Amino acid sequence: MKHLDEFRDASLAKPLVAKLEKAVTKPLRVMEICGSHTMAIFRNGIRSILPEGLQLISGPGCPVCVTSAPHMDAFIAMADMPGIRVAIFGDLFRVPGTKGSLSNASSRGAKVDVVYSPMDALQIAKNNPSEHVVFLGVGFETTTPGIAATILAAKNDNVKNFSVFSTQKTMGPPMKALLSDPDLKIDGLLCPGHVSSIIGAKFWEPLAADYKLACVVAGFETADLLNALILLARQVATEDFKVENTYTRAVSYEGNARAMKMVDEIFEPADMNWRGLGVIPNSGLKIREKYADFDAEVKFDITLPEVDEAKGCMCGQILKGLNIPPECPLFAKRCTPANPIGPCMVSSEGTCAAYHKYGL
């Protein structure tokens, strides 16, 4: 497959590993922000070939994992409302709240549809005019344009029985909060490819300058990841901190201006509760008042419950890069993929799920 096969060629890996070993001349800690990067690193066995002195740390880049417990409880309560059917991406189905999950709600009769896009949810609404369909919006900049486009389509088609519960998040404010924490000591960022395809490589320049961090935007194949780690190691070795983009087949410097303009039309910044990080000002997106007819929080007057995280679960510390899954007392004991206590174990992009499936 064009733009993929050439980056999966096993013959490329060996010389890149040699270059990486040569590039690492001092200890460095690199945070991969994106959950897809975490999974790709484990799946491709990259952790097993890292040279001595290079440590990879997983960050808060799994959108399902950083969805707060109050939001999960609100999602489940909404699914239980008469006349409501909720539409979700599949990762959300088994994420636990304090009183079960959407899977549990479905088993007791709630209507929960797993969809591949928000447009699928809009079609369900058109096909079921007697029910109100709520799409549960969970994601970062990557998925927000699709939700914005769906709201515009619903308005243009005059669909009255469709709305969105937005917990959409943006990467800037939480990264600044994390990097301001003196307990988190990192030298570089493996910047997310999917998010950067929307916001552009230039988005990371202030972080590189303000926090003296090496920053490289990377794709998800073995060659992509190894090349990015080589560049990160060289930046740290020379203290030449900047943003480099190795994923030019998908990411431009400026980003997708059309997508960002559409998002700005529908959404405005809002404070958002992040699991493990708490409420971060202007780190979320709420639907603008002019589109309030499609805002489930307004339409159904939703109030987030006050709830505590699961006792003993260290998802919050893991999402902040301060701990690794095996350090959690629940990991692979009470908390498994079959019986997840925290979202980091159930999401396909979760750090705990990666450790459990692929090992250290």
C-alpha positions as CSV (number, residue, x, y, z in Angstrom):
1,M,0.0,0.0,0.0
2,K,1.5,3.3,-1.1
3,H,2.9,5.5,1.7
4,L,2.8,2.5,4.1
5,D,4.6,-0.5,2.7
6,E,7.8,1.5,2.2
7,F,7.8,2.4,5.9
8,R,7.1,-1.2,7.0
9,D,10.0,-2.8,5.1
10,A,11.9,-4.8,7.7
11,S,15.2,-4.3,5.9
12,L,15.0,-0.6,6.8
13,A,14.9,-1.2,10.6
14,K,18.4,-2.6,11.1
15,P,20.4,0.4,9.8
16,L,18.0,2.8,11.6
17,V,18.6,1.0,14.9
18,A,22.3,1.4,14.4
19,K,21.8,5.1,13.7
20,L,19.7,5.4,16.9
21,E,22.4,3.7,19.0
22,K,24.9,6.2,17.6
23,A,22.6,9.2,18.2
24,V,22.0,8.5,21.9
25,T,25.0,10.0,23.5
26,K,23.4,11.1,26.8
27,P,20.4,9.8,28.8
28,L,17.1,11.1,27.5
29,R,13.4,10.7,28.3
30,V,10.9,11.0,25.5
31,M,7.2,11.3,25.9
32,E,5.0,9.9,23.2
33,I,1.8,11.9,23.5
34,C,-0.4,9.9,21.2
35,G,-2.1,6.6,22.3
36,S,-1.7,5.3,18.7
37,H,2.0,5.9,19.0
38,T,2.1,4.0,22.3
39,M,0.4,1.0,20.7
40,A,2.6,1.1,17.6
41,I,5.8,1.3,19.6
42,F,4.7,-1.8,21.6
43,R,3.3,-3.7,18.6
44,N,6.5,-3.1,16.5
45,G,8.8,-4.2,19.4
46,I,10.6,-0.9,19.5
47,R,10.9,-0.8,23.2
48,S,12.9,-4.1,23.1
49,I,15.6,-2.5,20.8
50,L,16.0,0.9,22.5
51,P,19.6,1.7,23.2
52,E,20.7,2.2,26.8
53,G,19.9,5.6,28.1
54,L,16.7,6.2,26.0
55,Q,13.5,5.9,27.9
56,L,10.0,6.2,26.4
57,I,7.1,7.6,28.6
58,S,3.5,7.4,27.6
59,G,1.4,10.6,27.9
60,P,-2.2,11.7,27.9
61,G,-2.9,11.1,24.3
62,C,-5.7,8.5,24.6
63,P,-9.0,10.5,24.3
64,V,-11.1,7.7,26.0
65,C,-8.6,7.4,28.8
66,V,-8.7,11.1,29.7
67,T,-12.5,11.2,29.7
68,S,-13.3,12.0,33.3
69,A,-15.4,9.7,35.6
70,P,-18.1,12.4,36.0
71,H,-18.5,12.5,32.2
72,M,-18.6,8.7,31.9
73,D,-21.4,8.6,34.6
74,A,-23.3,11.4,32.7
75,F,-22.9,9.4,29.4
76,I,-24.4,6.3,31.1
77,A,-27.2,8.3,32.7
78,M,-28.1,9.7,29.3
79,A,-28.2,6.3,27.7
80,D,-30.7,5.2,30.4
81,M,-33.1,8.1,29.6
82,P,-36.4,7.1,27.9
83,G,-36.5,8.0,24.3
84,I,-32.8,8.5,24.0
85,R,-30.3,6.4,22.0
86,V,-26.6,7.2,22.1
87,A,-24.1,6.7,19.4
88,I,-20.4,6.2,20.3
89,F,-17.1,5.1,18.9
90,G,-16.3,1.5,19.9
91,D,-13.6,2.4,22.4
92,L,-16.1,4.0,24.7
93,F,-18.4,0.9,25.0
94,R,-16.7,-0.8,28.0
95,V,-15.1,2.2,29.7
96,P,-16.1,2.0,33.4
97,G,-17.9,4.8,35.2
98,T,-18.6,4.5,38.9
99,K,-21.8,2.5,38.3
100,G,-20.9,0.3,35.4
101,S,-20.4,1.1,31.7
102,L,-22.3,1.8,28.5
103,S,-22.0,-1.9,27.9
104,N,-23.9,-2.6,31.1
105,A,-26.5,0.0,30.2
106,S,-27.0,-1.7,26.8
107,S,-27.5,-5.1,28.5
108,R,-30.3,-3.7,30.6
109,G,-32.1,-2.2,27.6
110,A,-30.5,1.1,26.8
111,K,-30.0,1.8,23.1
112,V,-26.3,2.2,22.4
113,D,-25.1,2.2,18.8
114,V,-21.4,1.8,17.9
115,V,-20.6,3.9,14.8
116,Y,-17.6,4.6,12.7
117,S,-18.3,8.3,12.2
118,P,-20.6,11.0,13.6
119,M,-22.3,11.0,10.2
120,D,-23.4,7.4,10.9
121,A,-25.1,8.7,14.1
122,L,-26.9,11.4,12.1
123,Q,-28.2,8.8,9.7
124,I,-29.5,6.7,12.6
125,A,-31.4,9.8,13.7
126,K,-32.9,10.3,10.3
127,N,-33.9,6.6,10.2
128,N,-35.5,6.8,13.7
129,P,-37.4,10.0,13.9
130,S,-39.3,8.9,17.1
131,E,-36.1,8.7,19.1
132,H,-33.5,11.4,19.9
133,V,-30.0,10.3,19.0
134,V,-27.1,11.8,21.0
135,F,-23.6,11.4,19.7
136,L,-21.1,11.2,22.6
137,G,-18.2,13.3,21.3
138,V,-14.9,12.1,22.8
139,G,-11.7,13.0,21.1
140,F,-9.0,15.5,20.2
141,E,-8.4,17.8,17.2
142,T,-8.4,14.8,14.9
143,T,-12.1,13.9,15.3
144,T,-13.5,17.4,16.0
145,P,-13.8,18.5,12.4
146,G,-16.0,15.4,11.6
147,I,-18.3,16.3,14.5
148,A,-18.5,19.9,13.3
149,A,-19.3,18.8,9.8
150,T,-22.1,16.5,11.1
151,I,-23.7,19.4,13.1
152,L,-23.7,21.5,10.0
153,A,-25.3,18.7,8.0
154,A,-27.9,18.2,10.7
155,K,-28.7,21.9,10.6
156,N,-28.8,22.0,6.8
157,D,-31.1,18.9,6.7
158,N,-33.3,20.3,9.5
159,V,-32.8,17.1,11.6
160,K,-34.5,17.9,15.0
161,N,-33.8,14.6,16.8
162,F,-30.0,14.7,16.8
163,S,-27.5,16.3,19.2
164,V,-23.9,16.0,20.4
165,F,-22.6,15.7,24.0
166,S,-19.2,17.4,23.5
167,T,-16.2,16.5,25.6
168,Q,-13.9,17.3,22.8
169,K,-10.4,18.3,24.0
170,T,-7.4,20.2,22.7
171,M,-3.8,19.3,23.3
172,G,-2.2,22.7,24.0
173,P,-3.4,23.5,27.6
174,P,-2.9,20.0,29.1
175,M,0.6,19.8,27.6
176,K,1.5,23.1,29.2
177,A,0.1,21.9,32.5
178,L,2.1,18.7,32.3
179,L,5.4,20.4,31.3
180,S,5.0,22.8,34.1
181,D,5.0,20.0,36.6
182,P,8.5,19.7,38.1
183,D,8.0,16.0,38.8
184,L,7.8,15.3,35.1
185,K,11.3,15.3,33.7
186,I,11.4,14.8,29.9
187,D,13.8,15.9,27.2
188,G,11.6,15.5,24.1
189,L,8.2,15.0,22.6
190,L,7.2,12.4,20.0
191,C,4.4,14.6,18.6
192,P,1.2,13.0,17.4
193,G,0.7,12.5,13.7
194,H,-3.1,12.4,13.6
195,V,-3.6,15.6,15.7
196,S,-0.8,17.4,13.8
197,S,-2.5,16.7,10.5
198,I,-5.2,19.1,11.6
199,I,-3.3,21.7,13.7
200,G,0.0,21.6,11.8
201,A,3.6,21.0,12.8
202,K,4.0,24.7,13.8
203,F,1.7,24.1,16.8
204,W,4.5,22.5,18.7
205,E,7.1,25.3,18.2
206,P,6.1,27.3,21.4
207,L,6.6,24.1,23.5
208,A,10.0,23.5,22.0
209,A,11.0,27.1,22.7
210,D,9.5,27.7,26.1
211,Y,10.4,24.3,27.6
212,K,13.6,23.6,25.7
213,L,12.3,20.4,24.3
214,A,13.2,18.4,21.3
215,C,10.0,17.9,19.2
216,V,9.5,15.6,16.3
217,V,6.1,14.9,14.5
218,A,6.0,11.2,13.5
219,G,4.0,8.6,11.7
220,F,3.1,5.2,13.0
221,E,5.2,2.7,11.1
222,T,8.5,1.2,12.3
223,A,10.7,3.4,10.1
224,D,8.6,6.5,11.0
225,L,9.2,5.9,14.7
226,L,12.9,5.0,14.5
227,N,13.6,8.0,12.3
228,A,11.8,10.3,14.8
229,L,13.7,8.9,17.8
230,I,17.0,9.4,15.9
231,L,16.2,13.1,15.3
232,L,15.1,13.5,18.9
233,A,18.3,12.1,20.2
234,R,20.4,14.3,17.9
235,Q,18.5,17.4,19.1
236,V,19.1,16.5,22.7
237,A,22.8,15.8,22.1
238,T,23.4,19.1,20.4
239,E,20.8,21.1,22.5
240,D,19.3,22.4,19.3
241,F,15.7,22.3,20.3
242,K,13.2,22.7,17.5
243,V,10.3,21.0,15.7
244,E,11.0,18.6,12.9
245,N,8.4,16.8,10.9
246,T,9.1,13.3,9.6
247,Y,5.4,12.7,8.7
248,T,5.2,15.1,5.7
249,R,3.0,12.7,3.7
250,A,0.2,13.6,6.1
251,V,1.3,16.6,8.1
252,S,2.0,20.1,6.8
253,Y,3.5,23.0,8.6
254,E,0.3,25.1,8.7
255,G,-2.2,22.3,9.2
256,N,-5.7,21.9,7.7
257,A,-7.0,25.5,7.6
258,R,-10.4,24.4,6.2
259,A,-11.0,21.9,9.0
260,M,-9.9,24.4,11.7
261,K,-12.2,27.1,10.3
262,M,-15.2,24.7,10.4
263,V,-14.4,23.7,14.0
264,D,-14.2,27.4,15.0
265,E,-17.6,28.0,13.4
266,I,-19.3,25.3,15.6
267,F,-17.2,25.2,18.8
268,E,-15.7,27.6,21.3
269,P,-13.1,27.0,24.1
270,A,-14.3,25.8,27.4
271,D,-12.9,24.5,30.7
272,M,-12.7,20.7,30.6
273,N,-12.3,18.0,33.2
274,W,-9.4,15.6,32.3
275,R,-9.0,12.3,34.1
276,G,-5.9,12.5,36.2
277,L,-5.3,16.2,35.4
278,G,-8.4,17.8,36.8
279,V,-10.2,20.8,35.3
280,I,-7.9,22.6,32.8
281,P,-9.1,26.1,31.6
282,N,-9.9,26.3,27.9
283,S,-8.8,22.8,27.2
284,G,-12.1,21.6,25.9
285,L,-14.6,22.6,23.2
286,K,-18.3,23.4,23.7
287,I,-20.9,24.0,21.1
288,R,-21.5,27.7,20.4
289,E,-24.9,29.2,21.4
290,K,-26.0,29.6,17.8
291,Y,-25.9,25.8,17.5
292,A,-27.5,25.1,20.9
293,D,-30.3,23.1,19.2
294,F,-27.6,20.4,18.7
295,D,-26.0,20.7,22.1
296,A,-27.1,17.7,24.3
297,E,-25.9,19.3,27.5
298,V,-28.2,22.3,26.9
299,K,-31.1,20.4,25.4
300,F,-31.2,18.0,28.4
301,D,-29.9,20.3,31.1
302,I,-27.1,17.9,32.0
303,T,-25.3,18.4,35.3
304,L,-22.1,16.4,35.9
305,P,-22.2,14.3,39.0
306,E,-19.5,14.6,41.7
307,V,-17.8,11.2,41.8
308,D,-14.4,9.8,42.8
309,E,-12.0,7.8,40.7
310,A,-11.9,4.0,41.3
311,K,-10.0,3.3,44.5
312,G,-6.4,2.1,43.9
313,C,-6.5,2.9,40.1
314,M,-3.4,4.8,39.0
315,C,-4.7,5.8,35.5
316,G,-4.3,9.5,36.4
317,Q,-0.6,9.1,37.3
318,I,0.0,6.9,34.3
319,L,-1.6,9.5,32.0
320,K,0.7,12.2,33.4
321,G,3.7,10.0,32.7
322,L,4.6,9.8,36.4
323,N,4.1,6.0,36.7
324,I,4.0,3.0,34.5
325,P,1.2,0.3,34.6
326,P,3.1,-2.4,36.4
327,E,3.4,0.0,39.4
328,C,-0.4,0.1,39.8
329,P,-1.5,-2.3,42.5
330,L,-4.5,-3.3,40.3
331,F,-2.6,-3.9,37.1
332,A,-3.1,-7.5,35.7
333,K,-4.7,-8.5,39.0
334,R,-8.1,-6.9,39.6
335,C,-7.8,-4.8,36.5
336,T,-7.6,-6.8,33.2
337,P,-8.9,-6.3,29.7
338,A,-11.8,-8.6,30.6
339,N,-12.6,-6.7,33.8
340,P,-11.1,-3.2,33.4
341,I,-11.2,-0.9,36.5
342,G,-9.8,2.1,34.7
343,P,-10.0,3.3,31.1
344,C,-6.3,2.9,30.4
345,M,-6.9,-0.9,30.4
346,V,-9.9,-1.0,28.1
347,S,-9.1,1.5,25.4
348,S,-7.3,0.2,22.3
349,E,-5.0,3.2,22.8
350,G,-4.6,2.8,26.5
351,T,-1.1,2.5,28.1
352,C,-2.3,-0.3,30.5
353,A,-3.8,-2.2,27.6
354,A,-0.5,-1.9,25.7
355,Y,1.6,-3.2,28.6
356,H,-0.9,-6.0,29.3
357,K,-1.0,-7.1,25.7
358,Y,2.6,-6.8,24.7
359,G,4.5,-6.8,28.0
360,L,7.4,-4.5,29.0
